[in-house]
């Protein structure tokens, strides 16, 4: 199997949890790659919340596109019960990701309040003869693997600036663990500078736990996750090519932008006003 952005230790942990998923639902958080399923980050745990696992994944990942929920194995189906909507292209990346790991399960995605739907084997295209099953995977990997970049270094390069900001913010709070976290982070950066990116990533995982493990869930983020799918469905019924629909869709784009930036309070203010406007617009 060609290198993936996840470390061998993380992939081993993922396989261990998948083996448990026949008897118990497992929590997960995902950050999708910009274009490649190899760069998908999937964190799993039986105890940690999906929100926390998603937060970890977004810190490590290379895009703002993420997903969380629980998964279980039923027969030959890999069933994922989701807390939000699947980002565009996410179903295809999930299908490819599990193919790369060697799992034959049919990936089935269940969005909030929705019926189960399979992850497509191939993106929708105009009708024509299908290429061999492995062609998309081989083509994708050729484009990303000819760079010669160590996947551990690539992972560190993605993580470094984000975790550095998180450490700085945490230290500024004056928390009891602030000094120890700063010392551990400085040591991890020094190890990475010597070229040992694997050890630096292992240290970074412990630092993330120290920063985020005991953090209280953001109630505004929880409310946003509840209201976002509802507004998405309502807006889908309103044309965006003329007012007032255009203004409603513009407001929704702004709310989504605020939420993706972590400002869920501001996103909720916009969403609540938007819900009232939609109610007035729809009889």
C-alpha positions in Angstrom: 0.0 0.0 0.0 1.3 3.4 -0.9 2.1 5.9 1.9 -0.9 7.8 3.4 -1.0 11.0 5.4 -2.0 9.0 8.6 0.9 7.4 10.4 1.3 3.6 10.6 0.4 3.8 14.3 -2.8 5.7 13.6 -3.7 3.2 10.8 -3.1 0.3 13.1 -5.3 1.9 15.8 -8.0 2.5 13.1 -7.9 -1.2 12.1 -8.2 -2.3 15.7 -11.3 -0.2 16.2 -12.8 -1.4 12.9 -12.4 -5.0 14.2 -14.5 -4.0 17.3 -17.2 -2.3 15.3 -19.2 -5.5 14.8 -20.2 -5.5 18.5 -20.2 -1.8 19.3 -20.5 1.6 17.5 -17.3 3.5 17.4 -17.0 7.3 17.5 -15.1 9.0 14.7 -14.0 12.4 13.4 -12.7 12.9 9.9 -10.9 15.7 8.0 -11.0 15.2 4.2 -8.0 15.7 2.0 -8.1 18.5 -0.6 -8.2 16.0 -3.5 -6.8 12.7 -2.5 -8.3 9.9 -0.3 -4.7 9.2 0.9 -4.8 12.5 2.7 -8.0 11.8 4.7 -7.5 11.8 8.4 -9.8 9.6 10.5 -9.6 9.6 14.3 -11.5 6.9 16.2 -12.2 6.1 19.8 -14.8 4.3 22.0 -14.8 7.0 24.7 -13.8 10.4 23.2 -16.7 12.3 21.7 -17.1 12.7 17.9 -16.7 16.4 18.3 -13.3 16.1 20.0 -12.1 13.5 17.4 -13.3 15.9 14.6 -11.3 18.7 16.2 -8.2 16.6 16.3 -8.6 15.6 12.7 -9.1 19.2 11.5 -6.0 20.2 13.3 -4.0 17.5 11.5 -5.7 17.7 8.1 -5.2 19.8 5.1 -8.7 21.2 4.4 -11.7 22.6 6.3 -14.0 19.8 5.1 -14.8 17.5 8.0 -17.3 15.0 9.3 -18.1 13.2 12.6 -20.4 10.6 14.0 -20.3 6.9 14.8 -19.7 3.8 12.6 -20.6 0.1 12.9 -20.2 -3.0 10.7 -23.4 -4.8 9.8 -22.9 -7.8 7.6 -20.9 -6.6 4.7 -21.8 -3.0 5.3 -19.7 -0.3 6.9 -22.5 1.9 8.3 -21.6 5.5 9.2 -24.2 7.4 11.3 -23.3 11.1 10.7 -23.8 14.2 12.8 -23.8 16.4 9.7 -23.9 16.5 6.0 -21.2 14.9 3.8 -19.1 17.5 2.1 -19.0 17.5 -1.7 -16.7 14.7 -2.8 -16.5 13.3 0.7 -18.4 10.1 -0.1 -16.0 9.2 -3.0 -13.0 9.9 -0.7 -14.4 7.6 2.0 -15.0 4.8 -0.5 -11.5 5.1 -1.9 -10.0 5.4 1.6 -11.4 2.1 2.8 -10.5 0.4 -0.5 -6.9 1.5 0.1 -7.0 -0.1 3.6 -8.2 -3.3 2.0 -11.7 -3.5 3.4 -14.4 -5.0 1.1 -17.3 -3.4 3.0 -20.0 -1.4 1.2 -19.8 2.1 2.8 -23.3 3.3 3.8 -23.8 6.9 4.9 -26.7 8.0 7.1 -27.1 11.8 7.4 -29.2 13.4 10.2 -32.9 12.6 9.6 -32.1 11.0 6.2 -32.3 7.6 4.7 -29.2 5.5 4.2 -27.3 6.0 1.0 -24.2 4.2 -0.4 -20.9 5.9 -1.1 -20.6 5.9 -4.8 -18.0 3.7 -6.4 -17.3 6.3 -9.0 -18.2 10.0 -9.4 -21.1 10.7 -11.8 -20.0 11.0 -15.4 -21.6 11.1 -18.8 -22.4 7.5 -19.9 -19.4 5.7 -21.4 -17.4 2.6 -20.9 -16.1 2.4 -17.4 -12.3 2.1 -16.9 -10.9 -0.8 -15.0 -11.8 -0.7 -11.2 -8.2 0.2 -10.2 -7.7 3.0 -12.8 -9.0 5.9 -10.7 -6.9 4.9 -7.7 -3.7 4.3 -9.6 -4.1 7.6 -11.5 -4.7 9.5 -8.3 -1.7 8.0 -6.5 0.6 8.7 -9.4 -0.1 12.4 -9.2 0.5 12.6 -5.5 3.4 10.1 -5.0 5.9 11.4 -7.6 6.8 14.4 -5.4 9.2 12.4 -3.3 8.0 14.1 -0.1 8.1 12.0 3.0 4.5 11.5 4.1 5.5 12.1 7.8 7.1 15.4 6.8 4.0 16.3 4.8 1.8 15.5 7.9 4.1 17.6 10.1 4.1 20.5 7.7 0.3 20.5 7.8 0.1 20.2 11.6 2.9 22.5 12.7 1.4 26.0 12.1 -2.0 25.0 13.5 -0.8 23.3 16.6 1.7 26.1 17.2 -1.2 28.6 17.3 -3.1 26.2 19.6 -0.2 25.9 22.0 0.3 29.7 22.0 -3.3 30.2 22.8 -3.3 27.6 25.5 -0.2 29.0 27.2 -1.8 32.4 27.2 -4.6 31.1 29.3 -2.2 30.4 32.2 -3.5 26.9 32.7 -1.7 24.6 35.1 -0.3 22.5 32.3 0.8 25.6 30.2 4.5 25.3 31.1 4.7 21.6 30.4 2.8 22.0 27.1 5.2 24.7 25.9 8.2 22.7 26.9 6.9 19.6 25.1 6.0 21.6 22.0 9.5 23.2 21.8 11.0 19.8 22.1 8.8 18.4 19.3 9.7 21.3 17.0 13.4 20.6 17.7 13.0 16.9 16.9 11.3 17.7 13.7 14.0 20.1 12.7 16.5 17.2 13.0 14.3 15.2 10.5 12.6 12.8 12.9 9.1 13.7 11.9 7.6 10.4 13.2 8.8 11.2 16.8 7.6 14.8 16.4 4.1 13.6 15.4 4.0 11.2 18.3 4.8 14.1 20.7 2.3 16.3 19.0 -0.5 13.8 19.6 0.2 13.9 23.3 0.3 17.7 23.2 -3.1 17.8 21.5 -4.5 15.6 24.2 -3.2 17.8 26.9 -4.7 20.9 25.3 -8.1 19.6 24.2 -8.9 16.4 26.2 -10.5 18.2 29.1 -12.0 21.0 27.1 -15.8 21.5 27.5 -17.9 21.0 24.4 -18.8 24.3 22.7 -22.6 24.6 23.2 -22.9 27.0 20.2 -21.1 24.4 18.0 -23.7 21.8 19.1 -26.6 24.1 18.3 -25.0 24.9 14.9 -24.8 21.2 14.1 -28.5 20.8 14.9 -29.8 23.8 12.9 -27.4 23.7 9.9 -29.0 20.6 8.2 -32.5 22.0 8.7 -31.6 25.3 7.0 -29.8 23.5 4.2 -32.9 21.6 3.4 -35.1 24.7 3.5 -32.8 26.7 1.4 -32.6 24.0 -1.2 -36.3 24.7 -2.0 -35.7 28.4 -2.6 -34.1 29.6 -5.9 -31.0 31.6 -5.5 -31.1 33.4 -8.9 -33.3 36.3 -7.7 -34.3 38.2 -4.6 -35.3 37.4 -1.9 -33.7 33.9 -2.5 -30.4 35.4 -3.5 -30.1 37.4 -0.3 -31.1 34.3 1.8 -28.4 32.2 0.1 -25.8 34.9 0.6 -26.7 35.1 4.3 -26.3 31.3 4.6 -22.9 31.4 2.9 -21.8 34.0 5.5 -23.1 32.0 8.4 -21.3 28.9 7.1 -18.1 30.9 6.7 -18.3 32.0 10.3 -19.0 28.5 11.5 -16.1 27.0 9.5 -13.8 29.6 11.1 -14.9 28.5 14.6 -17.2 31.5 15.4 -20.3 29.5 16.0 -21.9 32.2 18.1 -21.9 34.7 15.2 -23.0 31.9 12.8 -26.0 31.2 15.0 -27.0 34.8 15.1 -27.1 34.9 11.3 -28.9 31.5 11.2 -31.6 32.5 13.5 -32.4 35.6 11.5 -32.2 33.6 8.4 -34.7 31.0 9.8 -37.2 33.8 10.4 -36.7 35.2 6.9 -37.2 31.8 5.4 -40.4 31.4 7.4 -41.7 34.7 6.0 -40.7 33.7 2.5 -42.3 30.3 2.6 -46.1 30.2 3.0 
